[in-house]
Amino acid sequence: VGELAGTMAVATVNLHAVTSWVGIARLFAVVLSCIAFSLVASTGDFMGSYGTWCMFTWCFCFVVTLLVLVLELLELYPKLPLSWDDFTSAFSMLAALMVFTTSVVFPSIFISSPCRGSKCARQAVATAVSFLCCFAYAVEVGLTRAKPGDISSFLSTVPGLLKVFEAYVACLIFSLLDTYSSKAGLQWCVAVYSICFIITLLIIIFTIGRCLTYMPCPLEKMLVGYNTLALMMYITATVLWPLYSFQEGNRPDTCGRNCWWDKDLGVTFLTIFNLIAYLVDLVYSTRMVFIRAP
């Protein structure tokens, strides 16, 4: 009898994992990401760094989301040595950002104008499906976001989600960096991007790994100090990067598709995005410390 009871306990299935709104959003994300990479794979046109990135994004999100569904369906996630709510919140935010970037990059690189033939049709459908997949992840982020005053799962709060956004934008900045070694001002900007990325990534990892309890100071106060420092550093980068990058004036006429001027412009806008993110992060972190919900 004991063995039978143990077998039944192991075989317990939590249907709420796939019937709840969050579970349904994840199911849609799994199906849509699978359709996207299947359609693109059928065309055979996904070579190069951009194509590899797009295929990796869809496959990575498909595999991890499917794994999350299986672990929650079989109720195996409590056995993992990590904060499950923080992990799923961080991943859904990361997946939404990655799929959104892919949904923009893929058509701009691989769909030519005018769009004709079955190959182009499959690429267009894959792009539309990818945007729907991004929406599914965004819905999951909205459904799992912590209520005001609730900090039991830090990465599901607004400051926690912003940490994932800041780290991802920094990764995009690194992918666009090209010529900066000869200018001290640009070297400082790269140092700003690197330092802030490393610290932000460590905060995410420590949160998921349940290591924050070992820190000598409370998380909320540490975040206020760090966000203040990061904001000041990004202010300098926002000024110095375009100042040193565009000293030669307008975009050169001889610049091709993979132009350094376009990359520097992209870094400029991404720096501004992260500056705004750190500003909002500082505001919310300050409210967490000085304004407590009743």
N, C-alpha and C positions, 0 to 999 in steps of 0.2 A: 504493500500500500504506500509505504514511504517513497519507494522508487517511482511509482506511478504519479504521486503528487509532485515529486520533483520534476518529472518529465512534463507534466501539465504546466508547471510554473515556468519552465524554460520556454515552452511553446506559446506563452501568452502573447497575444498580439494586441497592440493599442491602435484600434481603428481611428481613434480621434486624431492621430498623426496625419491621416490623409483625408479626413472628412471635415476638419476645421478649416476656417478661412485661410490660415497660414499654410496648412497642408495642401489645400487646393492651389494656392499661389505657387507653391513649390512644384506641384505636379505639372502645372502649366509651364513653368520654367524648364523642367526636365524635357517635356515634349517639344517645346519650341526650340530649345538649344539643339536638340537632336535633329530636328528638321533642318535647322540652319546649316549645321556642318555637313549634313548628308547631301543637301542640295549643292553646296559649294564643292564638296568632294566629287560629285557626279560631273561637274563641269571640267575638273582637272586643272582649273586656272586659279591657283592660290599660291604660286611660288613667290620667292623673295621674302624679305623680312616682314613686310606688311601682311602678306598672305599667311605666313607662318604664325604671326601674332593673332590674326583673326581666327584661324583654325584652333590654335591653342586656347583662346578665350572660350569659344563655344564648347570645346571638349572638356576643358577644366571645370567650367561651371556645371556642365551636364554630370560629370562624374562625382563631384563633391556634393551637389544637391541630391543626387540619387543616393549617395552614401548617407547623407543626413536623414533622408526619408526612411531608409532601411533601419538605421540605428534607432530612430524614434518609433518606428512601427513595431520593432521587436523589443523596445525598451532596454536597449543595451548601452545607451549613452551615459547613464550614471556610473558605469564602470570605468569610464575614461578619466584620466587625471587632469582634467581641465574644466574650466567654467563653461558649461554647454551653452547657456544663454548668451554669454559674451561672444563665444565663438560663432554661433549662428547669426547673431546681429552683425558682427564684423564682416562675416563672409557675404551676407546678403547685400550689405552696403558696397563691398568691394566688387561683387558680381555685377551689381547695377552699374557701377562706374565703368568696369571693363567692357561690358556688353554695349553700353552706350557709345564708348569710344570706338569699338569695333563696328557698330552700326553706322558710324559716320565715316570711318576710314575706308571700310571695304568698298562701298559704292564709288567713293571719290577716286579710288585707285584702279578698280577692276571693271567698272561699268563705263563703257564708252558711249559717246553720243554721236549719231542716233543709236538707240538700243533696238537691235533686231535679232531675230532668231531665238531658238529654244534655249540656247546657252545664256543669253542675256536675260531672258524671261526667268530662268531659274535663279540667276544672280539677283534680280530685282525682288523675287519672292523671298529669297533668303534674307535680303536686307529688311523687308517689311516684317518678316518673322522675327528677326533679331531685335527690332525696335519693340515688338510685342513682348519678347522675352525680357528686355530691359524694364518694361512696364510691370511685368510680373514680379521681378525682383524689387522694384520700387514699392509695389503694393505690400510685399513682405516686410520691407523696412518700415513702412507706415504702420502695419499691424503689430509689429513687435517692438515698436519704439516705446520706451518707458514713459509713464505718466509723469507730469510735473511733480517734483518732490521725491520721486522714487529713484534711488541710486543703488538699489540692490544689484543691478546688472549695469555696470558703468558704460559698456560699449553700446548699450541700447539707448542711452541718453543722448541728447543733442551734442554735448562735448565729446562723447565717445564716438559717435558717428562722424563728427568733424575730424577726429584724429585719423580715421580711416581715409577720409577725403584728402586731408593734408599729406598723408604718406603717399597716396596714389598720385596726386598732382606732382609731388616731388619726383616720383619715378618717371612721369612724363617729361619733366624738365631735364632729367638726366639723359633721356633718350634723344633729346634735341641739342644737347651741348656739343659744340664743334670746336670753334676757335676761341680760346680764352687764355691760353698759357702765357702769352706775351704781355698781358695787361694786368697790373696789380688790382685795379678796380674789379675786373671780371673774376679774378682769382678769389677775391673776398666774397663775391656773390656765390661762387661755387662752394666756398666754405660754409656760407649761410645755409644753402640748400642741403648740404651734406650733414651738418651738425643737427639741424632741425629734423631732418628725416630720420637720423639714427635715434635721437631721443624719442621722437614720436613712435617709431617702430618698437622701441623697447617698452614704452608704456603699454602699447597694444599687446605685446607678447607677455609681459608681466601680468596684465589683467586676465588674459585667457589662461595663463598658467597658474593663476591664484597665488602669485608671489608678492602682491602688494602689501600683504600683512607684515612682511619683513622689512618694509621701508621705515626709516626712523621718524618720518613726519607724515601727517595725514595726507591722503591723496588730493583732497580738494585744495588745500593750501599750496601743495607742491605744484598743482596745475596752474594756479593763479600766477605763481612766480615764473614758471616756465613759459606760459603763454605771453606774459608781459615781455620777457626777454626775447622770445621768438618774434613777437610783433615788432619790436624795435629793430631787430636784425633784418626782418623782411622789408621794413620801411627803407633801410639803407640800400638793400638789394633792388627795390623798386625804382630807386633814383639812379643808382650807379649802373645797373645793367643796360638800360637804353642809352644812358649818357656815353658809355664807352663803346657800345656795340654799333651805334649808328653815327659815329664820327665822320664817316665817309659820305654821309648824305643819303639820297634816295636809293631805291633798289637798282642795282646795275642792270643795264639792258642785256648784257651777256650772260646773266644768271639763268641757269636752267631750272629744271623741275625740282632737283634736290639742292636748292640754293641755300647758302649759309645765311643770307639776309632773311629769308622766310623762317628759318629755324630760330634766329635771334628774335624775330618778331613773336614767334610762338612762345619762346621763353619769357618774353616781356609780359604777355597776357597771362600766362600761367602763374608768373610771380604775383601779379595783381590779384588773381583768384585766391592764391594761398594767403596773401596779405589780408584779404577780406575774411577768409576762413578763420585765420588766427584772431582777428578782431572780434568776430562773433563768438568764437571759442572763449576768448577772455571774458566777454560780457556774461556768457552763461556760467562759466566757472566761478566768476565773482558772485553771481547770484546764488550758486550752490553753497558758498561759504558764508555770505552775509545775509542772505534772505532765505529763511527756512519755511517750508510749507507747513501749515498748521496740521 
